[in-house]
Amino acid sequence: MTGTKHDILIIGPSWVGDMVMAQSLFAALKQRYPDGNIDVLAPEWTRALLARMPEVREAISMPVTHGVFGWKQRRQIGLSLRLKNYDQSIVLPNSWKSALIPWFANIPQRTGWLGEMRYGLLNDPRKLNKQTLPLMVQRFVSLAHPASQSDIAPEYLPPKMIAEPVSSELNPLKAPEQKRLVLCPGAEFGPAKQWPTTHYAALGELLSQQGWQVLIMGSKADVAVGEQIVAGITDKHNVINLCGKTQLGEAIDLIATADQVVSNDSGLMHIAAALNKPLVAIYGPTSPAFTPPLSDNAQLVQIPIECSPCFQRTCPLGHHKCMQDIPSAKIAELFLPKSGFSP
């Protein structure tokens, strides 16, 4: 550990789950440079995530949208950041263009994995050994350490987000002793990652019958999915579809009030893990061998299917068995072992 002041600019990822896992890198940097400051350049929507990570001093909005080259804008941002006199930049995305801003900013040490031949833009390049660092979080945290340690799997602290109080307008009323189940049925990657709405509805039916309050969380893209789940539940009194009704920060703070979370492999799954909530994470076409929820409070469910994981956005064979064949009973028994529930 060194106490030397060392200010770092992180070029952050564009996915919720990846940004959550990046907190382990921030924690490793604060351990190494306790007097240093960490700023993160990332899309504006990530600000709510970063505000709940105590390691981060400042979130800097990245106006160039994902996939856009934007040479002129990147140059302007880089030149404006020269005044901050960063000692180091760590570039988490693997694209060539993502390494431009630290180069324009004239940051003396520019660290990152080599992706897309970034020699020159990065002057502290690392060559990735995927066998040594199978987890994305290991690849992030490794960048906190000297290049000589790139072939050593680093220890890491799990993400630990600090939620804020939820306003009464957004926090549905429930009885003092009532438990709250949060369902996260969306998946930005594609429909293949989504456990069927009928299965979510069957689980919600059981829990609502047992007196639980059921909140369905998601983005505007998940509104119809949430409505389908509500439609499949007989007693709707304790079931509330909040998909599309909350900003990301509000969703984080509501998930923090849950007694149990059930989620697909998604950004909200990683948020629930970072809040250390009891979590059941359902995997189908993707693998927890690369991006698992980083919490001892998480239980993973994935069944052996010959074609899984295929990492496709939609099921290439059309049957979606990797998710269809995970019954609601299997999920319910993980936290209601005596439910006697059958799908």
Long-range contacts (C-beta under 8 A, 24 or more apart in sequence): 1-31, 1-32, 1-34, 2-32, 2-33, 3-33, 3-34, 3-35, 4-33, 4-35, 4-36, 5-33, 5-35, 5-36, 6-32, 6-33, 6-35, 6-36, 6-87, 6-88, 7-36, 7-37, 7-38, 7-39, 7-84, 7-85, 7-86, 7-87, 7-88, 8-33, 8-36, 8-37, 8-38, 8-39, 8-86, 8-87, 8-88, 8-89, 8-90, 9-39, 9-40, 9-41, 9-60, 9-81, 9-84, 9-86, 9-88, 9-89, 9-90, 9-102, 9-105, 9-107, 10-38, 10-39, 10-40, 10-41, 10-42, 10-89, 10-90, 10-92, 11-41, 11-42, 11-89, 11-90, 11-91, 11-92, 11-93, 11-98, 11-99, 11-101, 11-102, 11-112, 12-40, 12-41, 12-42, 12-46, 12-50, 12-62, 12-92, 13-42, 13-92, 13-93, 14-42, 14-43, 14-66, 14-93, 15-188, 15-267, 16-46, 16-49, 16-188, 16-248, 16-266, 16-267, 16-268, 16-270, 16-271, 17-266, 17-267, 17-269, 17-270, 17-291, 18-92, 18-136, 18-291, 19-46, 19-49, 19-50, 20-49, 20-159, 20-161, 20-267, 20-270, 20-271, 20-273, 20-274, 21-136, 21-137, 21-140, 21-159, 21-270, 21-291, 21-294, 22-92, 22-140, 23-53, 23-55, 23-159, 23-160, 23-161, 23-274, 24-137, 24-140, 24-141, 24-156, 24-157, 24-158, 24-159, 24-294, 25-90, 25-92, 25-140, 25-141, 25-143, 25-144, 26-53, 26-55, 26-56, 27-55, 27-156, 27-157, 27-160, 28-141, 28-144, 28-145, 28-154, 28-156, 28-157, 29-55, 29-144, 30-55, 32-144, 32-145, 36-87, 39-84, 39-86, 41-77, 41-81, 41-101, 45-248, 48-247, 48-248, 48-249, 48-252, 49-161, 49-248, 49-249, 49-252, 49-271, 51-249, 52-161, 52-162, 52-163, 52-164, 52-249, 52-252, 53-159, 53-161, 53-162, 54-162, 69-97, 70-97, 71-100, 74-100, 74-101, 74-104, 75-100, 75-104, 77-101, 77-104, 77-105, 78-102, 78-103, 78-104, 78-105, 78-106, 79-104, 79-105, 81-105, 81-107, 82-106, 88-124, 90-143, 90-144, 91-118, 91-122, 92-140, 92-143, 96-121, 111-143, 112-143, 113-139, 113-143, 126-150, 134-289, 134-290, 135-289, 135-290, 135-291, 135-292, 136-290, 136-291, 137-291, 137-294, 158-273, 158-274, 158-294, 158-295, 159-270, 159-273, 159-274, 159-294, 160-274, 160-276, 161-252, 161-271, 161-274, 161-275, 163-252, 163-253, 163-255, 163-256, 163-275, 164-249, 164-253, 165-253, 166-250, 166-253, 166-254, 166-256, 166-257, 167-250, 170-245, 170-246, 170-250, 170-254, 171-254, 171-257, 172-213, 172-215, 172-240, 174-213, 174-238, 178-211, 178-212, 178-213, 178-238, 179-211, 179-212, 179-213, 179-259, 179-260, 180-212, 180-213, 180-214, 180-215, 180-257, 180-258, 180-259, 180-260, 181-207, 181-212, 181-213, 181-214, 181-215, 181-258, 181-259, 181-260, 181-261, 181-262, 182-215, 182-216, 182-217, 182-254, 182-255, 182-258, 182-260, 182-261, 182-262, 182-272, 182-277, 183-214, 183-215, 183-216, 183-217, 183-229, 183-261, 183-262, 183-263, 184-217, 184-218, 184-255, 184-261, 184-262, 184-263, 184-264, 184-266, 184-268, 184-269, 184-272, 185-216, 185-218, 185-222, 185-225, 185-226, 185-229, 185-263, 185-264, 186-218, 186-219, 186-221, 186-222, 186-225, 186-243, 186-264, 186-266, 186-268, 187-264, 187-265, 187-266, 188-219, 188-221, 188-266, 188-267, 189-265, 189-266, 189-286, 189-313, 190-312, 190-313, 190-314, 191-313, 191-314, 192-284, 192-285, 192-310, 192-312, 192-313, 192-314, 192-315, 192-320, 192-323, 193-264, 193-265, 193-266, 193-284, 193-285, 193-286, 193-323, 194-225, 194-264, 194-323, 195-264, 195-282, 195-284, 195-323, 195-326, 196-320, 196-323, 196-324, 197-225, 197-228, 197-229, 197-232, 198-232, 199-326, 199-327, 199-328, 199-331, 199-343, 200-229, 200-232, 200-262, 200-328, 201-228, 201-229, 201-230, 201-231, 201-232, 201-233, 202-232, 202-328, 202-343, 203-262, 203-328, 203-331, 203-332, 204-229, 204-232, 204-233, 204-239, 205-232, 205-233, 205-234, 205-235, 206-328, 206-332, 206-336, 206-339, 206-341, 207-332, 207-336, 208-233, 208-235, 208-236, 208-237, 208-238, 208-239, 209-235, 210-336, 210-339, 211-238, 212-238, 212-259, 213-238, 213-239, 213-240, 214-238, 214-239, 214-240, 215-240, 215-242, 215-254, 215-258, 216-240, 216-241, 216-242, 216-243, 217-242, 217-243, 217-246, 217-251, 217-254, 217-255, 217-268, 218-242, 218-243, 218-244, 218-268, 219-243, 219-244, 220-244, 260-335, 262-331, 265-291, 269-293, 270-294, 272-298, 273-297, 273-298, 278-335, 280-331, 280-334, 280-335, 282-323, 282-326, 282-331, 283-309, 284-308, 284-309, 284-320, 284-322, 284-323, 284-326, 285-309, 285-310, 285-311, 285-312, 285-315, 285-322, 285-323, 286-311, 287-311, 299-334, 301-326, 301-330, 301-331, 301-334
